Amino acid sequence: MHKIYTGGGFREESFYPALKRLLEECAELFQKKEEANVLVLPKKTEVGIPDFRVGKNGEIVGYIEAKTPDTSLREVENSEQLKRYRDSLPNLILTNFLEFRLYRQFKEKNHLVSRLISKVEVGRQHTLQNLSLPPIPEKLESFFELLEKFFFFSVPEIRKSSALAVELANRTRFLERILQEELSRENEEVTRFYKAFQEELIEGLTKERFADLYAQTITYGLFAARIKICRGERPFAPTAWEFIPENIPLLKEIFYSMTGPHFPESLIWIVDDIAQVLEKADTESILQEFKTTRWEEDPVIHFYETFLAIYNPDERERLGVYYTPLPVVSYIVRSIHKLLKEKFGKPEGLATRDVTLLDPAAGTLTFVVQAIKQVQKELKERNKEGLIKPYIEEHILPHFHAFEILVSPYTVGHFKVSMVLEEMGYKFKEGERFKFYLTNTLEIKEPKQTSFLIDLAKEGREAKKIKEKVPILVVLGNPPYSVSSENKSEFIENLMDDYKEDVRDERNIQPLSDDYIKFIRFAHWKINQAGKGILGFITNNSYLSGVIHRGMRKKLLETFDEIYILNLHGSSRIGEKTPEGGKDENVFDIQQGVAIALYLKHKEPQKNKKVYYADLWGLRKKDKYPYLSNNDVKTTKWQKLKPVEPYYFFVPKDFALQAEYEKFWKVTEIFKEWSFGVTTSRDHFVVGFTKEEIIQKLRIFTGNLPDELVKEGLNLKDTGTWQLSEARQKIKGQHLEEKIYPYAYRPFDNRWICYDPALIERDRYNVMKHMLVGDNEGIAITRGVRDPIPWSHIYSSCSITDKNIIAIKDNSYFFPLNLCKKKESEGRSSRSKVMMLFEPGVDYETKESNFSPAFIKALTDCCKRELSPEEIFNYIYAVLYSPTYRKRYEEFLKIDFPRIPLPSNYKVFKELSTLGKELVEIHLLKSSALDKTKVGFPKSDSNIVEKVSYNEENQSVFVNKEQYFKDISKEVWEYRIGAYQVMQKYLKDRKKRKLSLDEINHYMKVAKAIKLTIELQEKIDKVYEKI
């Protein structure tokens, strides 16, 4: 080292031979008879890979990352590169050839943490640099102790699935990063693979997304191969392609490209490392772990979800990749089996030899494997068990089909079905394969013939033939849920027009673009194509009752003759509880409620369509799994529904008052202009409790700091629709302080907002501009509600209003009382310039009512006189606060915008309008009745909100251990506006904040406002009876 260092012109690599020789000699000293090797890893990627890999007897011991002697290891230790190494590698040395630091991973809960366990400095840079002779090494005993710890490390045997998932996930992330770098360097092999997938499978596939898929596939392919070897074939090796059966040519081709001789050198070391982890895994114990409960009997498939949940939980959620519990699969498969026998003249059900089956979103083949087992069971019950082999050969292999777009589950599925058929005694003959295809179900196009991945194009052609020409009698499965669907091919979009036809006039039909709806539409099309059949899916249950889904339900009713809906509920988003008020769990680990649906189309269309419905409530393992395992479509107790226009609901509804209610005026017919409330997508930045709070953040945003520091300091992220650098450029030189306006954020919780289109996601300017000039009011209302609470989703505002002002799950729509017309200054007609001009009262021209002429005429005719806009507004507000109105029409208020009845005469109108005016003034805190209140705040202390609680006995609301508001009744404390318990929400949103004097006085005033609201509602109800 002294010779190299004093010679000058050295690089990090200059010291490699000396360190390599030292390590090899030390290895011989420590390990004696064991064969040791020290490999210098290739440096062909900027993403960074360790410099040395050390092994013994074919096993990887650990890795070494080296830096030049003048490098500070303290700085390197905190670098992103070393963090990545420490997260992925369990035994790592960091050295600058003078100092050595040894890091080890330790398990903490469900993740691994890397810690520095030893460090030794054997020399100093200044002595190396300044002495004419080589300096004497220091602390040799400690140095050899450190190396001994390093060399004696061995990857521990892994017996738990969670531990294996963590180990694999860490290494897969590392692999993904290297793949991204190889793509950016346009590595020929990886780039060809990427382009083939982009052209043939996933249009618009990004390099980042491809790297993720590629990395997952390598890891899970190795895992699947390891499981196969676990069954006793031969020792495991990282060349997974060797273990792929010949009957899956595409998979063999893919893995040959991924792990074969042309595999990039920069990736080999990490793949070897993954292989070693798997070699050390006790796969029998891990597989047995999943079999300890009777509900999770498919360990190979279930582990995929376990791995993905740790590796990339966001991706798992985005793709809707969730293992379907066996009880769910069993219920659907057994129900289809019985329906085929009873309704379609198929005496052996799924085993009947002309039954064709397709899972269009097969994942890991859970449904298809269960259908195969059902065939086996049917044969056994008929004493035909000895015919399973010919049934596989002549029925299952030619008639059972499946599609999947992701390579990882496709790999697992092929391994799984291969093992299941082997267990049944069947081995594939030459040229045979299972008809499980890697394809985008929602796209039909002619595959391109390329010299690379030839079998991918062949697979595409075969899948296309099944989509277009093969009649399918049974379509089943669990399609993905993703409201921001990436599947937008011409084929599926044309099919979706059918479901969207009746709702084209709606402002937002985005929910109809969810992937699960596209898969239902695809399956619907396939059954239509065959002329008869059964569709059996478990999906998101929103479409059963969503107003926007009414056209979809109508089309399903037109095609299918019998429909069975088993609503499994389990939505934590809307806080579902059982009818008895108990806990209701989802059968999946997701927030969205789900339902099983079975759709039957007979060869001869039935005039009388039959829709059957049932609920399944309760705990997942105690109630739902046992029920699904022990019942099917024939033993479920169904309730018959009669879906009627215009909604065609697939859930029970009490519409006895429909004719009466539909005579009323819908609020969207009453008002001319309305829209959603404002969506900022970054409330923490543009919304504040005070003006000063926002101004402070704006100063950072508009200052001279680099973008990355601004992002970190303000917790801002780039999105698909907003880029921080562009936003900073747009507002450069503007006086943003002048754009800070009052903001109706939550009920009785008014804040401030920097209202600039460059900073907010959806400013709703076309409507909100009317709240920026002059005196104006408006009402916020939701379109239906999903929360299982009584309807109270109406609130008034006199300023710009947030879309979540009365609910988080259901967006609020805003209806202004008046439309304010402004003069446009010369040369300032553009929208952005107009926004710069907003100053209340400036250039005021006219103010006109936002009520439709038709509604004004109907109301005027009813009252026999002219009515002011304010009187009409207050009348509407009073009606919507009538408890009788809310209770009587609760079924309708849950599903759509409210409708307003006309008064029986002017006297009733005037009385309600007067009460409504009083209520509006109270809600805007303008009423003089709020000046006096009995509510108190008796104790002095920190004023910091620590823990919010209510003491019913003392009628007190505590903000911390010492301080409380007194004389607040339970009725006031529990009062709700929309989804919010107002008094609780206000304080919870200020947790860990010190309440200002204004906030304390405001809270006491709000308590009085709610008390007066309750009293007024009683008065409104007495008048409403006369309406």
Stockholm file with secondary structure:
# STOCKHOLM 1.0

chainA/1-1027         MHKIYTGGGFREESFYPALKRLLEECAELFQKKEEANVLVLPKKTEVGIPDFRVGKNGEIVGYIEAKTPDTSLREVENSEQLKRYRDSLPNLILTNFLEFRLYRQFKEKNHLVSRLISKVEVGRQHTLQNLSLPPIPEKLESFFELLEKFFFFSVPEIRKSSALAVELANRTRFLERILQEELSRENEEVTRFYKAFQEELIEGLTKERFADLYAQTITYGLFAARIKICRGERPFAPTAWEFIPENIPLLKEIFYSMTGPHFPESLIWIVDDIAQVLEKADTESILQEFKTTRWEEDPVIHFYETFLAIYNPDERERLGVYYTPLPVVSYIVRSIHKLLKEKFGKPEGLATRDVTLLDPAAGTLTFVVQAIKQVQKELKERNKEGLIKPYIEEHILPHFHAFEILVSPYTVGHFKVSMVLEEMGYKFKEGERFKFYLTNTLEIKEPKQTSFLIDLAKEGREAKKIKEKVPILVVLGNPPYSVSSENKSEFIENLMDDYKEDVRDERNIQPLSDDYIKFIRFAHWKINQAGKGILGFITNNSYLSGVIHRGMRKKLLETFDEIYILNLHGSSRIGEKTPEGGKDENVFDIQQGVAIALYLKHKEPQKNKKVYYADLWGLRKKDKYPYLSNNDVKTTKWQKLKPVEPYYFFVPKDFALQAEYEKFWKVTEIFKEWSFGVTTSRDHFVVGFTKEEIIQKLRIFTGNLPDELVKEGLNLKDTGTWQLSEARQKIKGQHLEEKIYPYAYRPFDNRWICYDPALIERDRYNVMKHMLVGDNEGIAITRGVRDPIPWSHIYSSCSITDKNIIAIKDNSYFFPLNLCKKKESEGRSSRSKVMMLFEPGVDYETKESNFSPAFIKALTDCCKRELSPEEIFNYIYAVLYSPTYRKRYEEFLKIDFPRIPLPSNYKVFKELSTLGKELVEIHLLKSSALDKTKVGFPKSDSNIVEKVSYNEENQSVFVNKEQYFKDISKEVWEYRIGAYQVMQKYLKDRKKRKLSLDEINHYMKVAKAIKLTIELQEKIDKVYEKI
#=GR chainA/1-1027 SS CHHHHHHCCCCGGGGHHHHHHHHHHHHHHHHTTSCEEEEECCCCCTTCCCSEEEEETTEEEEEEEECCTTSCHHHHHTSHHHHHHHHHCSEEEEECSSEEEEEEEEEETTEEEEEEEEEEECCCHHHHHHCSSCCCCCCHHHHHHHHHHHHTCCCCCBCCHHHHHHHHHHHHHHHHHHHHHHHHTTCHHHHHHHHHHHHHTCTTCCHHHHHHHHHHHHHHHHHHHHHHHHTTSSCCCSCGGGGSCTTCHHHHHHHHHHHSTTSCHHHHHHHHHHHHHHHHBCHHHHHHHHTSSTTCCCHHHHHHHHHHHHHCHHHHHHHTCCCCCHHHHHHHHHHHHHHHHHHSCCTTGGGSTTCCEEETTCTTTHHHHHHHHHHHHHHHHTTCGGGHHHHIIIIIHHHEEEEESCHHHHHHHHHHHHHHHHHTTCCCCTTCCCEEEESCTTCCCCCCCCSSSHHHHHHHHHHHHHHHHCCCSEEEECCCCCSSCCCCCHHHHHHHHHHHGGGTTSSCCGGGGCHHHHHHHHHHHHHHHHTSEEEEEEEESGGGTCGGGHHHHHHHHHHCSEEEEEEEECCTTTTCBCTTSCBCCCSSSSSSCEEEEEEEECSSCCSSCEEEEEECCSCIIIIIHHHHHHCCTTTSCCEEECCCTTTCCSSCCCCTTHHHHTTSEEHHHHBSCCEECBBCSCHHHHEESSHHHHHHHHHHHHSSSCHHHHHHHHTCCCCSSCCHHHHHHHTTTCCGGGGEEEEEEETTEEEEEECCTTTCSBCCHHHHGGGSSSSCCEEEEESSCCSSSCCCCEEEESSEEBTTSSCSSSCEEEEESEEEEECCCTTCCSHHHHHHHCCTTTTEEEEEECBCHHHHHHHHHHHTSCCCHHHHHHHHHHHHTCHHHHHHTHHHHTTSCCEECCCSSHHHHHHHHHHHHHHHHHHTTCCGGGSCCCCBCCCCSCCBCCCCEEETTTTEEESSSSCEEESCCHHHHTCEETTEEHHHHHHHTTTTSBCCHHHHHHHHHHHHHHHHHHHHHHHHHHHHTTC
#=GC SS_cons          CHHHHHHCCCCGGGGHHHHHHHHHHHHHHHHTTSCEEEEECCCCCTTCCCSEEEEETTEEEEEEEECCTTSCHHHHHTSHHHHHHHHHCSEEEEECSSEEEEEEEEEETTEEEEEEEEEEECCCHHHHHHCSSCCCCCCHHHHHHHHHHHHTCCCCCBCCHHHHHHHHHHHHHHHHHHHHHHHHTTCHHHHHHHHHHHHHTCTTCCHHHHHHHHHHHHHHHHHHHHHHHHTTSSCCCSCGGGGSCTTCHHHHHHHHHHHSTTSCHHHHHHHHHHHHHHHHBCHHHHHHHHTSSTTCCCHHHHHHHHHHHHHCHHHHHHHTCCCCCHHHHHHHHHHHHHHHHHHSCCTTGGGSTTCCEEETTCTTTHHHHHHHHHHHHHHHHTTCGGGHHHHIIIIIHHHEEEEESCHHHHHHHHHHHHHHHHHTTCCCCTTCCCEEEESCTTCCCCCCCCSSSHHHHHHHHHHHHHHHHCCCSEEEECCCCCSSCCCCCHHHHHHHHHHHGGGTTSSCCGGGGCHHHHHHHHHHHHHHHHTSEEEEEEEESGGGTCGGGHHHHHHHHHHCSEEEEEEEECCTTTTCBCTTSCBCCCSSSSSSCEEEEEEEECSSCCSSCEEEEEECCSCIIIIIHHHHHHCCTTTSCCEEECCCTTTCCSSCCCCTTHHHHTTSEEHHHHBSCCEECBBCSCHHHHEESSHHHHHHHHHHHHSSSCHHHHHHHHTCCCCSSCCHHHHHHHTTTCCGGGGEEEEEEETTEEEEEECCTTTCSBCCHHHHGGGSSSSCCEEEEESSCCSSSCCCCEEEESSEEBTTSSCSSSCEEEEESEEEEECCCTTCCSHHHHHHHCCTTTTEEEEEECBCHHHHHHHHHHHTSCCCHHHHHHHHHHHHTCHHHHHHTHHHHTTSCCEECCCSSHHHHHHHHHHHHHHHHHHTTCCGGGSCCCCBCCCCSCCBCCCCEEETTTTEEESSSSCEEESCCHHHHTCEETTEEHHHHHHHTTTTSBCCHHHHHHHHHHHHHHHHHHHHHHHHHHHHTTC
//
